[in-house]
Structures are given as C-alpha cells and as structure tokens.
Amino acid sequence: MEGSEGGRHRSRVWRWIGIVVIVVLAVVAGLATTATIMLKRAQPILKGRVVQTLQTHFNSRIELDDFNVSVMRGLEVSGRGLRIFAPEDVVEAGATAPIFTVGQFSFRADVLGLFKHPTHVHTVHVSGLEIRIPPRQMRKAGVEQKPKRKIEMDADEIICTDSRVLIESSKPGKDPKDFELKQIVLRNVGRGTPLNYDATLVNAIPKGDIQAKGTFGPWNPESPGDSSITGTYRFDHADLNTIKGIGGTLSSAGQFGGQLNRIEVSGTTQTPNFSLDSANHPMPLSTKFKATVDGTSGDTYLQPVEAKLGRSSFTCSGSVVNVRGQGHIIDLDVDVPQGRLEDFLSLAVKTTPVVMTAQLGMKTKLHIRPGKESVAQKISMQGHFTMAAIHFTNPETQDKVDEMSERAQGHPDLAKAGADDVRSHMTGRFVMDDGRLRVDDLNYQLPGATVNLVGVYSLDGQQFEFAGKVTTQAKVSQMVKKGWKSALLKLADPFFTKDGAGAVVPVKISGTKSAPKFGLDFGGKTEKSLEERHR
C-alpha cells in the first residue's frame, strides 16, 4: 500500500512539473510571439516617426540606408546612412549635396513610448556627423514654407562624436569654412526652440581644442546660414609653433553671436612667450579684440584690436582673407602711438642686446601673403616712424655718437669716450620685405648735427648699410682741437660749408649691427647706389 501511495504522489508531482513547464514554454512562446509582433510593429512605427520628425523639422527630403530595432532590452534603435537634404527650392538653386550626413546613430526608447505623441528619447548617440551649409544665394526668395505638422519624437540630448561643419563660400576661389568637432552635446532637441550645446572643436592652426557652449537655432530650413548661434568659448594651450615662423602658447576666451553666415566675436588672448623664428626671443603678447567672421566667404574682419607687446601698446585693424588652397592673406593697419623700439627689435632681430632703445611711434600697413614659408619670410610692412631718446646699446657706438655731437657743436675737447650720452631722435619711412628693412628719408637729429640717410638693415644681422649726409653747426676745422690739424682743415672749410651750415659731410655706415663701421662717402657713390637699388 505504501509503495502504491508513494508512486501516485510522485506521479502527481511530475504531472504538476509538466504543467508548469508547459505554462512556462507557453509564456516564453507568447513573449517571443509578442516580441516578434512588437518588433514588426515597432520598427516601421519608430522609423516613420524618425523620418517624419526630421521632415517636419527640416522641411526637406530624408534618406535612410539602414534602420534596426531590437526589443531585448526595451526598444534599442540603430541606423546608418542618414542624409537630410535642403528644401526643394534650395536644391533647385544648386545645393544638391545633403545638408546633414550621419554615419551612424542609436538610441533607446520606452516600449510605452510607442503609444505617446511625441515619442520621448533620453539620449541619441551620433557618429560621423557632417553639416554642410550652402551659400546664401542658393536660397530662393519668396518661397513659402509648408505648414509644419507636430513633431513625432523629441530627445533630451544628442551626443555627437567625430563631426564637422562646413560653411560654403558664396565667392569663387574660396575654401569653405571648416570646423572639426571632437564632441558636441545638443540638448532640448526637437521642441521648436533654440537648443543648447556644449562642444569641443579641434582647431588645426594654431593647434588646440576650443571649448564652447551656448545656444543654436531655431534652424532655418530655407536659409540654413541664417540660423542663429550664440555662445562663449575658451581656447587654452594653443600651440603657435604649428604656424611656420611663429612660436608660443596662446590662451583665449570670449563670446560670439549672430548667424552662421556672419558671426561677431569678441575676446582676449594671452601669449606669454610669443616669438618669431627670425629672432627666437620670446616676448609677452596680449590682445583684446572684436572681429566679424563672414561665413559666406570665410574671411575675418578685425575691428580695432588693442594689443600689448612687452611694454608697448598698439592697435591694429584689417582683414584675414581666405585664399582657396593656399591659406590666408592678412592685411592690417597698425598704429603704435607710444611704444618701445626695443620690444619690436627683440621680437624680430636675432642680435642680443638690440642695437638701440628708444621711444617709438609708428604707423604701418602690414601684409602677410599666403604660402608655406615662415611668417618672417612672408611678412611685409610699409610705413613711417618716429623715435625719441635714442640710446645705442653698444658702448662704442654710443661713444661715437656722443663724440660726433660734441664735435658737431664745435667742442672737440669734450669729444672723448665716456662723454655724457646725448638725447637724439629720428624719423623716417621704411619698407620691410623678404627679411630686410629698407629705410628711406631717415632723419636723425642730435645736438649740433642732423643726419639724413638711406639704407638697408637685414633682420638676421648680417647686413647694415647706410649712406647720406651729416649737417653740422660747426665747420670742419672747428671739429678738431686747435693746432696744425685745425689750421689745415680751414683750407677745406669752403668745400664743406653749404646752405648756411657749418659743414655738410657725406658719410656711410656699413658692417653688422653689432660692429658697424663709419666712413666718408666722397662723391656720394654709396648713397646713389643705395637709392638706385631702392627704386
């Protein structure tokens, strides 16, 4: 009896186990069937909502190569080959390339979100995004936008990696403005209001990462370049050595705003170790600037930029013009109202110490041509200058100037080494090009004498050649101590006395900046030769 009862008990247990297994299998089968049904229904629903939302937002044709949905962990969506085109009128005007191209994207959604309008997504991940803004003239005026339907999806944020923005130029021969974005996070997406962004831009020249955040939009589908943008930026530890001929580490901060076609930027820069390869003498350089970036041409226009190099403050304004395939042409008007000559010589000239110090006033036009050469080779300047309180750093040179001043005043007894330094000043016109400084109409005044010179001065210190005339108060015979030399020179006084001056003496200066040589230029041969070469 006990054996039979035990058998019946085990039989009931196995029967219940079998029932449970069947139920579980049925549930699994049901879930699988449900998942299959949901997958079949979710995929077209979600794809339709993605496409419809994009069509509504951009008022344009949408292409999507691949769209996949998985229900293993909620609704997991991925896609690739997304292309968003410009509105029909813009395409007809010639903007046939997609405005937006997306390599891959993915997001997760709540199953219940299928029954909500709009479907809400927390985060969308995007890689390989390219935004191409067509030129403004490709927008047809007067075309009415189609009335927009309600959007079918929105997202809290879109995280984009490996992205770029191209703003095409409306002018022939201009490269598009190209911005590479390491990462950009867009928030408040798809709600018909400006979206917020945080972006890391890769700046190629000078090399470094720019951190920017602000607002963008609303998107203008008929004229994408007119879409609004605002923000602030930081650009730290930019390597100026990526610009051939320039060195230093730049940091900048500021704000910007406007439209993609025209952005106003203002900010400051700090470069504690700015240098040119012509000298390689680091100098502190800071600026405060305002600029307009013209997205239609890729050109930048600088409003008066306030700059300080060492102890010298100056302003500059002008343009940085994009040249297709070559780089940029830089044209600036530079005004140095009260600077220090040694600051600019230290930056540009190799010799240490610099040949002279002085208070400097200067106005010049600065031009940097495009090309692969160093900045020192590409830069050219043309302008005029004034210098006051000039002091030559080479003691021998300064002694010669002091002695010349005493002799020119008729004080030969005081013309000796160690005499008091004279106060002198200089004016002139100059042209700097191909690593050389050419000076025309140089007028150098010191007590008792006026020196008028023309000449050339190489920035590498290997050429120093000037010639001209020295006009003195004293006669030639009065420039030497009384004695037989003075008596003999009295015979020469009539040959040098001109135009009411005591003497007019032709002179020449040659050699190098560190070791100049002074001499007489009888017949003015050196001066004439220099003038002919300068024409």
Summary of the structure (lengths in Angstrom):
residues: 535
radius of gyration: 38.5
end to end distance: 133.1
largest distance: 161.8
contacts: 1702
relative contact order: 0.05
helix: 25%
strand: 49%
